[in-house]
Amino acid sequence: MKKIVVKFGGSNLREPQDIDRVVNVVQKYGRPLVLVVSAFYGITNALIACVQAAKEGAGTKAALAESQNYTQTLRLLKKQILEANIDDTAHRARTEKALGERLDQLDRYLTGIHCIGDVPTFVNDAILSYGERLSSLLLTEVLLSRGIAAREALPEDIGLITDGVFGNSACDFLASTATVSQALADDVVFVVPGFYGVDQSGKTTLFGRGGSDYSAASIAACIGAESLDVWKDVDGFLSADPGAVSAPRSISQLNYLEAAELSYFGAKILHPRTVEPLFDRDIPIRILNITRPERGLQPYTIIDAQRHVTHDVVKSVSSTEDVAILKLHGPGVGFKSGILAQVTNTLDQHGINIKSVLTAQTAINILLARDHLEAAYAALSEHHLAGVVNVSCDDAVAIVAVVGDGVLDASDVGSAIASRALSAALAGGVRVRLAAAGASEVAAYMLVQQEDRKLALKLVHEEFFG
């Protein structure tokens, strides 16, 4: 029988009692599973802050004390979780000792940063993986204490090999598939820490922020899983953010392309790369809500390869503020050959990803993640590109996108979708900076002033959903 890969994110792990919900879900399946777990909510962000503080205060007693205080806080948190979830005192003591050993390793990494005054990329990735390493060990022991045959499976032990890119790696399926499949073959519940794999030399490499979803999808692909079940605290994908529109509709079915675009344009349900390992393997993704125990194992949204154009075409309206514009000005930048190649090469050398590019005769507009804008501006300003008179930047923008199979269809219905969305926003007073259709066959988007984002989302949603 094929296994199901089950992913629990940080939103499922906020309080000590949340572990009990996870255990109840595992018991509902009543079969061997592969669980992939994130760090407890907020832990990864705290580790990032801890690394930064250690780097900035290298060599000072105050900074070292701050790092030690944080690991001590983690020890107390894990102790509270153990006391709330494991009754047997001897089992609890053994688990606390094992967790302590991992926290000692984390302490050594942080102390090393203070000594050298720098954070090598491989050390940064190793440190940030500890939130997941603690979660997987803790959950395994809780499952064992409840009589469930469980075994922790670390990526380094099962052979989850990456391409070796620190901070944003991808799974090397050629190197991983056979070893991962064999390592997870036994009829037990395996618990795997998400977010990271290891390169060919055994060094920890992260799958990027939110990469536990990608970890789970990669493992599902390696073992040929029956499905990837992602447990959230919301009712699957919706027609829009419930914080911005009233009564959004639940979406029961999406294809891989639609789910990827919705995630890319701001839907927080999945990491944008989650569908990537599953796209050609016909493994469905099922989105379930851990706060709705009455539904059992019935998903709210199923994502698969089935492509279906609905009567209304648009399935969801999504938005994000994680975008900024870097603009290259010059009377002939859109005509002069080689400029765009130089730009992309320069940004790539600085590890900066481009979201989109829109060109005109006198300007090249490059869309980036907001936190990459400063570095990108510095890199291109220093490069002195021929033909570029000025480089400007703007982070007071947001993206609003309509997503659905058929958005760019040549029929009357499909061809009208992008113009309807744009017209609805403009008629409501939204300041639209740029609009684009054609980059994806299932999505069209507009760039608006940041303070108009919610208004644009509401107006476009009303246009298509009433």
VENZI-V79666 format. One record per pair of residues at least 4 apart in sequence whose C-alpha atoms are under 7 Angstrom apart, sorted by the first residue. I is the first residue (numbers start at 1). J is the second residue. Records with the same first field share a line. If there is no record, write none. Layout:
I: J + J
//
This chain:
2: 225 + 226
3: 32 + 33 + 225 + 226
4: 33 + 34 + 225 + 226 + 227 + 228
5: 33 + 34 + 35 + 216 + 220 + 225 + 227 + 228 + 229
6: 34 + 35 + 36 + 228 + 229 + 230
7: 35 + 36 + 37 + 216 + 229 + 230 + 231
8: 12 + 36 + 37 + 38 + 230 + 231
9: 13 + 37 + 38
10: 14 + 38 + 39 + 40 + 41
11: 41 + 232 + 233
12: 18 + 232 + 233
13: 18 + 19 + 40 + 41
14: 18 + 40 + 41
16: 80 + 81 + 84
17: 84
18: 22
19: 23
20: 24
21: 25
22: 26
23: 27 + 143
24: 28
25: 29
26: 30
32: 187 + 188 + 189
33: 188 + 189 + 190
34: 189 + 190 + 191
35: 190 + 191 + 192
36: 191 + 192 + 193 + 194 + 216
37: 132 + 135 + 136 + 192 + 193 + 194
38: 132 + 135 + 193 + 194 + 212
39: 43 + 44 + 131 + 132 + 135
40: 131 + 135
42: 46
43: 47 + 131
44: 48 + 128 + 131
45: 49
46: 50
47: 51 + 128
48: 52 + 128
49: 53
50: 54 + 67
51: 55
52: 56
53: 57 + 63
54: 58 + 63 + 64 + 67 + 110 + 113 + 114
55: 113 + 114 + 117 + 118 + 119
57: 63
58: 63 + 113 + 114 + 115 + 117
59: 114 + 115 + 117
60: 64
61: 65
62: 66
63: 67
64: 68 + 111 + 114
65: 69
66: 70
67: 71 + 110
68: 72 + 107
69: 73
70: 74
71: 75 + 103 + 107
72: 76
73: 77
74: 78
75: 79
76: 80
77: 81
78: 82
79: 83 + 96
80: 84
81: 85
82: 86 + 92
83: 87
85: 142
86: 92 + 142 + 145
88: 92
89: 93
90: 94
91: 95
92: 96
93: 97
94: 98
95: 99 + 141
96: 100
97: 101
98: 102
99: 103 + 134
100: 104
101: 105
102: 106
103: 107
104: 108
105: 109
106: 110 + 127
107: 111
108: 112
109: 113 + 127
110: 114
111: 115
112: 116
113: 117 + 118 + 119
119: 123 + 124
120: 124
121: 125 + 166
122: 126 + 166 + 203 + 204
123: 127
124: 128
125: 129 + 166 + 167 + 204 + 205 + 206
126: 204
129: 133 + 195 + 196
130: 134
131: 135
132: 136 + 193 + 194
133: 137 + 193
134: 138
135: 139
136: 140 + 152 + 191 + 192 + 193
137: 141 + 152
138: 142
139: 143
140: 144 + 150 + 151 + 152 + 191
141: 145
142: 146
143: 147 + 148 + 150
144: 148 + 149 + 150
149: 188 + 189
150: 188 + 189 + 190
151: 188 + 189 + 190 + 191
152: 190 + 191 + 192
153: 157 + 158 + 190 + 191 + 192
154: 158 + 192 + 193
155: 159 + 160 + 197 + 198
156: 160 + 197 + 198 + 202
158: 179 + 180 + 183
159: 176 + 179 + 180
160: 176 + 180 + 197 + 198
161: 171 + 172 + 175 + 176 + 197 + 198 + 199 + 200
162: 169 + 170 + 171 + 172 + 197 + 198 + 199
163: 169 + 170 + 171 + 172 + 199
164: 169 + 199 + 205
165: 169 + 205
166: 205 + 206
167: 205 + 206 + 207 + 208
168: 206 + 207 + 208
169: 205 + 206 + 207 + 208
170: 207
171: 218
172: 176
173: 177 + 222
176: 180 + 222
177: 181 + 222 + 223
178: 182
179: 183
180: 184 + 222 + 223
181: 185 + 222 + 223
184: 190
194: 212 + 215 + 216
195: 206 + 207 + 211 + 212 + 215
196: 204 + 205 + 206 + 207 + 215
197: 204 + 205 + 206
198: 202 + 203 + 204 + 205
199: 203 + 204 + 205
207: 211
210: 271
211: 215 + 271
212: 216
213: 217 + 270 + 271 + 274
214: 218 + 271 + 273 + 274
215: 219
216: 220
217: 221 + 228 + 274 + 277 + 278
218: 222 + 277
219: 223
220: 224 + 225 + 228
221: 225 + 277 + 278 + 281
225: 283
226: 283
227: 283 + 284 + 285
228: 284 + 285 + 286
229: 285 + 286 + 287
230: 286 + 287 + 288
231: 287 + 288 + 289 + 290
232: 288 + 289 + 290
233: 289 + 290 + 291
234: 289
235: 250 + 288 + 289 + 300
236: 250 + 287 + 288 + 300 + 301
237: 250 + 251 + 269 + 301
238: 248 + 249 + 250 + 251 + 316
239: 248 + 249 + 250 + 251 + 315 + 316 + 317
240: 245 + 248 + 316 + 317 + 318
241: 245
242: 246 + 247 + 248
244: 454 + 458
245: 458
251: 301
252: 300 + 301 + 302
253: 301 + 302 + 303
254: 258 + 259 + 302 + 303 + 304
255: 259 + 303 + 304 + 305 + 306 + 307
256: 260 + 275 + 279 + 303 + 304 + 305
257: 261
258: 262 + 403 + 404 + 405 + 442
259: 263
260: 264 + 272 + 273 + 275
261: 265 + 443
262: 266 + 267 + 318 + 403
263: 267 + 268 + 269 + 270 + 271 + 272
264: 272
265: 318 + 319 + 320 + 401
266: 318 + 319 + 320
267: 318
270: 274
275: 279
278: 282 + 283
282: 304 + 305
283: 304
284: 302 + 303 + 304
285: 302 + 303 + 304
286: 299 + 301 + 302 + 303
287: 299 + 300 + 301 + 302
288: 298 + 299 + 300
308: 405
309: 313 + 405 + 406
313: 404 + 405 + 406 + 407
314: 402 + 403 + 404 + 407
315: 403 + 404
316: 402 + 403 + 404
317: 401 + 402 + 403 + 457 + 461
318: 400 + 401 + 402
319: 399 + 400 + 401
320: 398 + 399 + 400
321: 397 + 398 + 399 + 450
322: 369 + 370
323: 367 + 368 + 369 + 370 + 395 + 397 + 398
324: 367 + 368 + 369 + 370 + 373 + 394 + 395 + 397
325: 365 + 366 + 367 + 368 + 393 + 394 + 395
326: 365 + 366 + 367 + 377 + 392 + 393 + 394
327: 363 + 364 + 365 + 366 + 391 + 392 + 393
328: 363 + 364 + 365 + 388 + 390 + 391 + 392
329: 333 + 362 + 363 + 364 + 388 + 389 + 390 + 391
330: 362 + 363 + 387 + 388 + 389 + 390
331: 361 + 362
332: 336 + 361 + 362 + 387
333: 361 + 362 + 363 + 364 + 387 + 388
334: 359 + 360 + 361 + 362 + 363 + 364
335: 361
338: 342
339: 343
340: 344
341: 345
342: 346
343: 347
344: 348
345: 349
346: 350
347: 351 + 352 + 376
348: 352 + 353
352: 372 + 376
353: 368
354: 366 + 367 + 368
355: 367 + 368
356: 366 + 367
357: 365 + 366 + 367
358: 364 + 365 + 366
359: 363 + 364 + 365
360: 364
368: 372 + 373
369: 373
370: 395
372: 376
373: 377
374: 378
375: 379
376: 380
377: 381
378: 382
379: 383
380: 384
381: 391
396: 449 + 450
397: 447 + 448 + 449 + 450
398: 447 + 448 + 449 + 450 + 453
399: 445 + 446 + 447 + 448
400: 445 + 446 + 447 + 457
401: 443 + 444 + 445 + 446
402: 443 + 444 + 445
403: 407 + 442 + 443 + 444
404: 442 + 443
405: 442
406: 414 + 442
407: 414 + 417 + 441 + 442 + 443
408: 414 + 415 + 438 + 441 + 442
409: 414 + 415
410: 414 + 415
411: 415
412: 416
413: 417
416: 420
417: 421
418: 422 + 437 + 444
419: 423
420: 424
421: 425 + 460
422: 426
423: 427
424: 428 + 459 + 460 + 463
425: 429 + 430 + 456 + 459 + 460
426: 430 + 431
428: 459
430: 452 + 456
431: 448 + 449 + 452
432: 446 + 447 + 448 + 449
433: 447 + 448 + 449
434: 446 + 447
435: 445 + 446 + 447
436: 444 + 445 + 446
437: 444 + 445
438: 444
448: 452 + 453
449: 453
452: 456
453: 457
454: 458
455: 459
456: 460
457: 461
458: 462
459: 463
460: 464
461: 465
462: 466
//
